[in-house]
Amino acid sequence: MKSKYAAKSYADVALCCCTVTNPFRQKVIGIVLNPWFDRFILLVILANCITMAMSDPNETVEWIEIAELVYLVIFTIEMILKVIAMGFVTKANSYLRDP
């Protein structure tokens, strides 16, 4: 029986242990495929660009340092979720091979 997520062309196995039928991976794929996930990431990218434009390289501002740390955490979580959902590199349509 094929999973509804197999039709999305994700790798059959992610990280050498999570198959497409794995319940945890199915939840992660559901999160990554949610349109609000992409909208949230695009909003964070926009906020990050605005923060970088406001920052002065010669001056350290505490709230900008905190914002950069928050952006780093959000982008790291995005990467981890997409690697679990799509696979990392070995299969077609994996995270590093996604066109």
Secondary structure, DSSP 8 states (H G I E B T S, - for coil): ---TTGGGT--SEETTTEETT-HHHHHHHHHHHSHHHHHHHHHHHHHHHHHHHH--TTS--HHHHHHHHHHHHHHHHHHHHHHHHH-SSSSTT-TTT--
